[in-house]
């Protein structure tokens, strides 16, 4: 069966401010020494499984030029521009309806554009197992990450009996507190929810029709208009009418035949500036420096310079990021609160800095 892929690339990446902006969010940035952007990495590492003409990029209209610039191999008609942010369920319904115009049925992989994978061969093998499972019946498959510490910032997947390479999903659970996360880790029956999904077009559309009939009907109308002069008008009308809902809540927590494939392939969701030290080499004091940095008695610091010299003395557990028009200084304990700075800037009308 033909394998297709939908790369979700509409996020704003606010916790990577000031480098990530509305005009160039995290997925279009390079956060590693090789200079390859995150979305370029995402597409490249599935190239052994999916032909470029079967890769679709779901984004918003503001980012179409960036997608074309960074992914020239992707056909322009495969760039699916959402007219409004509506979360993952409408995104997937839209993409499935469009791909359904090309193929009667196909496997559809849904992947975030802003994750990093350290062991790409193992990752590809994991996806192959997921595809094999998805081809059977109406199975809906997710890739779960085998946890190695009690993370409180991820949702978890509780799995049960083995079914070949996959495991039956018992339930999805929200982000836990630390004691609960420690219990999950000790049980050996929980995986981190990676947000990667694999299913046949027919399987996901049947479930959308069952659990989200209004979105299903709108998506069908969008698919029918795809490639015609009425497409833009139909997309604007139907997609903006969709409620904002995640596929986890709208489908995965309600459907039957849910399976997960455990994955151990050096996955990192690169959720904040704290990830930079995990995905790059650090010095003997656990520092990561980028650009021109002079440091004295500095430990556990992430310092990303721009055109100016950054001098740091006697600090630790700190993040410093310089850009042309803004400088971020924060403790590592507060890295998740960078979004609050964005909110403050919005309140004061400083949209040029967002």
VOGU-3710 file (C-alpha; in Angstrom, 3 decimals, decimal comma):
1> xxxxxxxxxx> 0,000/0,000/0,000  1,193/3,503/-0,824  2,740/5,353/2,135  2,127/9,079/2,548  3,218/11,526/5,223  1,718/14,687/6,671  4,181/16,971/8,449  2,469/19,344/10,893  4,329/22,658/10,703  1,962/25,377/11,873
11> xxxxxxxxxx> 3,228/25,969/15,413  4,688/29,240/16,685  7,448/27,859/18,943  7,036/30,627/21,520  9,350/29,034/24,098  12,259/29,565/21,666  11,836/33,321/21,642  13,705/35,535/20,747  15,058/33,370/17,903  11,652/31,888/17,114
21> xxxxxxxxxx> 9,251/34,546/15,855  5,867/34,576/14,169  7,695/35,187/10,902  10,125/32,249/11,374  9,085/29,805/14,108  11,077/26,973/15,627  10,489/24,367/12,920  12,225/26,592/10,366  15,290/27,176/12,564  18,496/25,186/12,856
31> xxxxxxxxxx> 19,271/24,254/16,445  22,134/21,884/15,674  25,654/22,404/14,400  24,944/20,879/10,968  22,829/23,870/9,902  19,864/21,712/8,868  16,520/23,095/9,998  14,129/20,997/12,028  11,577/20,623/9,247  14,314/19,654/6,802
41> xxxxxxxxxx> 15,451/16,938/9,207  11,894/15,687/9,566  11,413/15,256/5,822  14,874/13,816/5,189  14,639/11,068/7,790  11,476/9,628/6,221  12,868/9,773/2,681  13,525/6,026/2,646  9,824/5,396/3,309  7,971/8,155/1,470
51> xxxxxxxxxx> 8,514/9,708/-1,974  8,633/13,542/-2,072  5,413/13,663/-4,105  3,643/11,880/-1,241  4,841/14,223/1,511  2,360/16,919/2,549  3,203/19,924/4,715  0,362/21,256/6,853  1,096/24,833/7,854  -0,454/28,283/7,695
61> xxxxxxxxxx> -0,353/30,633/4,745  2,307/32,870/6,318  4,835/30,032/6,146  4,339/28,913/2,544  7,427/30,877/1,352  9,538/29,288/4,104  8,343/25,785/3,200  9,113/26,344/-0,470  12,531/27,780/0,375  13,555/24,985/2,729
71> xxxxxxxxxx> 11,807/22,070/1,009  12,003/22,717/-2,737  11,520/19,006/-3,452  7,949/19,052/-2,108  5,341/19,808/-4,819  3,721/23,156/-4,200  0,249/21,589/-4,314  1,277/19,443/-1,333  1,637/22,504/0,900  -1,660/22,619/2,763
81> xxxxxxxxxx> -2,199/26,108/4,123  -4,671/26,205/7,011  -6,596/29,501/7,068  -6,827/29,468/10,890  -5,296/27,527/13,799  -7,661/24,691/14,707  -5,459/22,071/16,444  -4,596/18,602/15,167  -7,988/16,980/14,481  -9,093/19,465/11,764
91> xxxxxxxxxx> -5,525/19,501/10,415  -5,566/15,722/9,964  -9,093/15,661/8,528  -8,131/18,305/5,938  -4,984/16,446/4,919  -6,711/13,057/4,746  -9,451/14,461/2,530  -6,901/15,958/0,134  -4,758/12,810/-0,040  -7,957/10,833/-0,611
101> xxxxxxxxxx> -8,366/12,678/-3,916  -5,119/11,091/-5,110  -5,445/7,585/-3,669  -8,480/5,418/-2,929  -6,651/4,355/0,210  -3,120/4,733/1,553  -1,181/4,678/4,781  -0,922/8,152/6,290  1,865/8,991/8,717  1,311/12,160/10,771
111> xxxxxxxxxx> 4,513/13,622/12,193  5,407/16,841/14,037  7,937/19,037/12,256  9,917/20,129/15,316  11,255/16,952/16,925  14,802/15,619/16,775  15,720/11,962/16,353  19,186/10,743/17,282  18,994/7,188/15,891  17,363/7,611/12,503
121> xxxxxxxxxx> 17,759/4,028/11,248  15,977/2,680/14,326  13,341/5,388/13,885  12,695/4,287/10,285  12,425/0,659/11,399  9,899/1,694/14,069  7,792/3,476/11,454  7,891/0,380/9,241  6,447/-1,663/12,114  3,786/0,994/12,638
131> xxxxxxxxxx> 2,867/0,936/8,940  2,533/-2,858/9,017  0,203/-2,620/12,017  -1,840/0,195/10,454  -2,436/-1,824/7,278  -4,352/-4,426/9,298  -8,060/-3,731/9,695  -8,914/-0,264/10,956  -6,018/0,000/13,389  -4,979/3,448/14,572
141> xxxxxxxxxx> -1,328/3,445/15,611  0,748/5,844/17,649  4,471/5,774/18,342  5,192/5,885/22,068  8,579/6,796/23,490  10,075/4,456/26,068  10,636/6,747/29,089  13,983/6,853/30,862  13,049/9,301/33,609  9,787/10,489/35,254
151> xxxxxxxxxx> 8,914/13,376/32,930  5,977/15,558/34,026  5,741/17,601/30,830  4,420/14,851/28,526  1,199/12,924/28,224  1,524/9,159/28,642  0,178/6,059/26,902  -0,796/3,096/29,072  -0,387/-0,086/27,022  -1,521/-3,674/27,539
161> xxxxxxxxxx> -1,165/-6,938/25,681  1,295/-7,532/22,868  -0,018/-7,886/19,319  3,024/-8,658/17,189  5,236/-5,571/17,084  2,504/-3,440/18,648  0,729/-3,221/21,978  -2,935/-2,535/22,614  -3,498/0,886/24,136  -5,433/0,792/27,401
171> xxxxxxxxxx> -5,744/4,563/27,820  -4,133/7,945/27,251  -3,358/9,964/30,369  -2,615/13,646/30,811  0,645/15,146/32,080  1,173/13,678/35,569  2,652/15,130/38,735  6,073/13,802/39,762  4,917/11,002/42,102  2,539/9,731/39,410
181> xxxxxxxxxx> 5,227/9,928/36,733  7,528/7,915/38,978  4,833/5,232/39,316  4,370/5,165/35,536  8,097/4,699/35,013  8,365/1,933/37,599  5,407/0,014/36,150  7,000/-0,438/32,730  3,522/-0,110/31,190  3,607/3,529/30,129
191> xxxxxxxxxx> 5,154/5,376/27,197  5,503/9,064/26,456  2,979/10,269/23,894  5,086/11,500/20,966  2,256/12,908/18,854  3,170/10,644/15,911  0,312/8,725/14,304  0,044/6,113/11,548  -3,182/4,839/9,972  -4,904/4,205/6,676
201> xxxxxxxxxx> -6,886/7,065/5,161  -10,026/4,951/5,390  -9,409/4,156/9,067  -8,982/7,730/10,232  -11,783/9,109/8,070  -14,205/6,448/9,338  -13,359/7,449/12,898  -13,665/11,164/12,159  -17,084/10,470/10,626  -18,089/8,547/13,755
211> xxxxxxxxxx> -16,792/10,876/16,457  -16,578/14,275/14,716  -19,239/14,190/11,969  -19,321/17,956/11,448  -15,588/18,070/10,799  -15,848/14,998/8,582  -18,522/16,602/6,396  -16,549/19,834/6,101  -13,352/17,950/5,255  -15,153/16,004/2,520
221> xxxxxxxxxx> -16,334/19,272/0,984  -12,760/20,599/1,104  -11,482/17,427/-0,558  -14,098/17,617/-3,293  -13,070/21,212/-4,045  -9,325/20,452/-4,059  -7,813/21,265/-7,451  -10,788/23,388/-8,559  -11,376/27,134/-8,705  -13,645/26,812/-5,659
231> xxxxxxxxxx> -10,955/25,358/-3,401  -9,732/28,517/-1,663  -13,251/29,736/-0,909  -14,381/26,312/0,280  -11,310/25,857/2,471  -11,777/29,266/4,095  -15,458/28,687/4,770  -15,253/25,112/6,031  -11,970/25,114/7,932  -12,645/28,303/9,883
241> xxxxxxxxxx> -15,967/26,818/11,003  -14,232/23,816/12,609  -13,901/23,763/16,375  -10,362/23,591/17,711  -9,753/20,064/18,988  -6,851/17,662/19,275  -6,933/14,279/17,591  -6,006/12,755/20,959  -9,202/14,001/22,601  -11,444/13,898/19,544
251> xxxxxxxxxx> -10,494/10,427/18,277  -7,764/8,502/20,087  -9,363/8,573/23,542  -12,657/7,256/22,125  -11,874/4,942/19,219  -11,311/1,200/19,174  -8,361/-0,704/17,729  -5,747/1,696/19,132  -2,185/0,375/19,170  1,210/1,736/20,066
261> xxxxxxxxxx> 4,724/0,890/18,910  7,369/1,538/21,608  10,273/3,590/20,308  13,802/4,093/21,623  15,579/6,155/19,004  16,972/9,232/20,764  13,775/11,265/20,552  13,635/14,854/21,806  10,629/17,124/21,370  12,881/20,195/21,709
271> xxxxxxxxxx> 10,267/21,962/23,793  12,359/24,840/25,140  15,864/26,281/25,268  16,726/23,583/27,808  16,821/21,089/24,930  19,782/22,801/23,277  22,262/21,365/25,764  20,733/17,891/25,276  21,075/17,889/21,498  24,515/19,536/21,226
281> xxxxxxxxxx> 27,907/18,890/22,760  28,671/20,726/25,993  31,995/21,545/27,638  33,421/20,200/30,886  31,217/22,536/32,915  28,059/21,417/31,079  27,903/24,675/29,150  26,710/25,107/25,566  28,071/28,233/23,871  27,161/29,491/20,417
291> xxxxxxxxxx> 28,675/32,571/18,810  31,324/34,745/20,486  31,148/33,995/24,207  33,738/34,754/26,894  32,944/32,979/30,162  34,583/32,884/33,569  33,344/30,597/36,341  30,205/29,662/34,409  28,429/26,324/34,837  25,358/24,653/33,360
301> xxxxxxxxxx> 24,700/27,589/31,038  23,241/27,815/27,551  24,469/30,975/25,852  23,587/31,640/22,219  25,208/34,770/20,862  24,498/36,791/17,762  26,649/39,566/16,322  27,767/40,863/19,708  30,222/39,433/22,163  28,557/37,968/25,259
311> xxxxxxxxxx> 30,611/37,982/28,461  29,390/35,964/31,431  30,961/35,788/34,892  29,998/33,696/37,914  26,610/32,460/36,725  25,057/29,012/36,504  21,834/27,339/35,437  21,076/30,203/33,093  19,926/30,718/29,503  21,099/33,744/27,512
321> xxxxxxxxxx> 19,983/34,181/23,897  20,855/37,224/21,817  19,129/38,371/18,641  19,252/41,580/16,624  16,462/43,292/18,542  16,025/41,377/21,799  18,065/39,690/24,513  16,710/36,865/26,676  18,114/36,158/30,125  16,389/33,558/32,263
331> xxxxxxxxxx> 17,090/30,877/34,819  16,732/27,343/33,539  13,999/26,767/36,097  11,948/29,450/34,348  12,529/28,417/30,739  8,937/27,205/30,375  7,690/30,682/31,334  9,100/32,446/28,268  5,567/32,327/26,835  4,605/34,803/29,590
341> xxxxxxxxxx> 7,046/37,311/28,069  5,278/36,863/24,726  1,975/37,607/26,449  3,433/40,753/28,037  4,745/41,945/24,682  1,318/41,387/23,114  -0,354/43,356/25,897  1,996/46,294/25,346  1,549/46,256/21,566  5,135/45,243/20,802
351> xxxx> 4,101/42,970/17,955  7,306/43,681/16,041  9,150/41,655/18,689  6,857/38,627/18,594
//
